[in-house]
C-alpha cells in the first residue's frame, strides 16, 4: 500500500449535518483521550456532539461503492487539539460511529482502526418553501432512536468565535490505536454555512449506544443544536503517528 500513502482515501458528499452539542465534565472524556492531544474547550467547557448526516456519492480511492454509496451516519464525538510547532491543530475523536452497512464498518475499522458499528438506520428529509425537516433514526437493541430538526432554508456564514464555528471548524481526526499510539488524519472541506434551527426533538439511548459514562445524556437537553447543509469532502489516506 506504500503507493497509496499520498492519495485520497475517501471522497463523498456530506449533507444535512445535525450536531446536538452537550457540555460535559472533562473527566468523562479523559479515558477516551488519545496520547499526544488535549481537550479543546469552548468558553471553558468540554463538549460532545451527537451527530447525524448523510454520506452520498461515496468513493474509496476514486472507486464508487456499488449499492452502498449513500447511507446515514450517526456518531458521538468530542473535540481535541494538538500543538504542532507554533500552531494548534484542532480535531475530533470519535467515541462511536454508526452506519447501516457491515462492509463499510469493516473497512473503516480494518484500515483506519476506527470505532464503527453497523445497525439499521433510516432518514427522512422534507423541504417546503419556508422550512426543511431532517430526521435520522438508528436502531440499537433497545429500539429506534432519533434526532429530528426543522430549520429555515436560508444558509448564512458562521460568526467568528461562535459555538457553530467551534463545532464545525475541526479538520483533523485522531484515533487511539493503543495506549501509546495515536494516528492523525486530515479531513478536507470548505468552511460551511449554517441554517437557523427552529426546533429539535432527540431521543437517544446513550447507555445502549455509548456506554454507562454517557447514560446521563439521555435525560439532558443539549446546550445547542446546529445544522449545516454540507459539501463535498475528502479524507486523506496518509496517516501520521504522533
N, C-alpha and C positions, 0 to 999 in steps of 0.2 A: 504493500500500500504506500510505499515511500513516494511514488509518483503522484499520489493524490493529496499529499500534505498541504500543498499550496492552493488546492482547488476549493470551490464552494461545495459543502456537503449537501445543503438543503436550500431550495428556493420554494416560495409559496406566497400566497396572499393571506394575510391575517385580517379578518374582517369582524366588525361588530364586537369589539373588545369591551367587556364589562369588568370593572375592578371594584370589588367591595372591600374596603380597607378598614382594618381593625387595629387599634393601638393595643399593644400587649407589653407585659413586663419583659425586659431584655433577658432575664434569667430563663424564661421559657425557651428562647431561641438558642442559647449558648450550646446545648448539646448537639445542635444541628449545624453549628458554625464550622465551616472548613478551615483547615490550617492556612494561615497567611492572609486572612481577611478579617475585617472587623465590622461590627454592625454599623449601618448607615442610618442615622436618625434624622427625623424631620421635626424641627422645633422641640428637640429633646426627647422625642418619642420614637420607639421602635414599632414598626408596622408589619403585619402580614396581610396579604391580599388573596381573597378568593376570586379567581379569575375564570371567566367563560369567554370563549371566542371561537370563530370558525377558521379552520385550516382549509384553504382552497388551492387548487391547481398545484398540488404538492409534487415536487420533483426531487429525487435523490441523485446527486452527481449529474443533473440535467435530464435524467430519465423519469418519465411520468410513472406514477404508481397506478397500475390498472385497477379500476373499480374502487380504489381506496384513496384517491387523491383529495377528496373533500370529506371532512369529518369535524365533529366538535372536539374541543379540548377543554377540560376543566383542570385547574391546578391551584395549589396553595403555595405561595412563595413569600420570601422575605428579602430584605434589602441590605446589601453589604457594600463595602468599598475596600480598595487595596492601594496602598501607597506604591507608586511606580515613579521613581525619580522625584521630580518636583511637583507631580500631579497625583490626583486620586483617580483611579478607575472605579466607576460605580457600576455595580452589578446586582444580580439576583441569585438566590439559592432556592431550589425547589424542594419542598417537603414531599410533594407527590404531584405527578402529572397523570391525568386520566384521559384515555382515548377509547373508542369503541372497537378498534381492530387489534387483535393479538399480535399480528405480524409487525405492525407499526411499533407497538410497545416492545416487542422482542428486539427489533433492530436498534431502537434508541438505547435500550438497556445494554445490549451486547456491544455496540460500537462506542457508546459515549458514557457507559456506567451511570445512566440516569435512573430515576425512580418512577418509571411508568407502570401503570396497571391498565388492564383492559376490562371494562364493564359496559353495559348498554348505555347509550346516550341518545338524545334527540334534541331537536331545536325547532323553533317556530319564529319566524320574523315577519311582521306585518308593517306596511307603510301606508300612511294616508297623507293628505296634503299638509296636515298640521303636525303629526307625531309619528314616531316609529316605536314599535313594540318588539322587544327582543327577549326570547325565552330560551334558556338552556336547561336541560334536565339530564340527570345521570342516576344510575340505579345500583347502589351497594346492596348488600344482603338485607338491609333494613327497609328497603323500599325507595321509591323515587324521591330524589332531591331536586331542587330547582332554584334558579335565580332569574328573575324577570324584572325588566325595567321598561318604562316609557321615557322617551327622550324627544326633544324637538328635532326638526330636520335642518337646523342651521348649525354648521360647523364653524368654529372660531379658534384662533390661535390661543394656546395656553398662556396664562400670565406667568411672568417670571416669579420665582420664589413661592409658587403655589403648591398645594398638595398634588394637583394634577401633574405639574412639572416633576415633582419629586418621584411620583409613582412611575410615570412613563419614561423618564429620561435616565434609564439604566440600560446600558448597551452591552454589558458583559454577563456571561453566565459562569458560575463557579460550582464545580462538582466535587463533593467529598468522596474521593476514590477509596481512601483509607484514612486512618488517624494521622498519618504522616504524608499523605499525598493529596494534593488538590490540583484540579485541572481548570484552566481558564480558556474561554472561547468567546468569540465576538459575534453579536447579532447586529445586522445592518438594516436600518430602515430610516426614512426621513422623520423629522420631528412631526408628530401627529397633531392635527387639530382635534378639538373636543366638542361634544354636544352637551347641552344642559340636560341633566337627568331630572325628570319631572316627578317620577315615583319609582319605588323599587319594592320587591317582595322576594325575600330569601328564606328558603327552608333547606338547611343543610345539617345532616347528622355528622357533626365534626368528629365525634368519638369514633364512629364506624369508619369514616373516611381517613382520618389523620391521627387517631390515637388519643389516649387519655389526656395528654398535655394540652390538647386543643378543644376538649369536650365543652368547656365553659362558653366557647363562642357560639354554640347552638342557641343560647339564650341571650346573646349580646347583639345589640344593634350596631352596625358598622358606623365608624366615625364619618365615613364618606362613601359614596358610590359614584364612580365616574365612568365615562364612556367615550370611546374613540371609534371612528369608522374604519380606521386601519389603512393598510397599504401593502405593496409588495415588500417582502423581507427576504433576507438570505442569512444563512448561518455558515460560518467558515468551518472547513474541515479541520484545519490545523488547530491543535490544542497545545497549550503551554502548561507544563508542570511548574508549579510555584511552591 
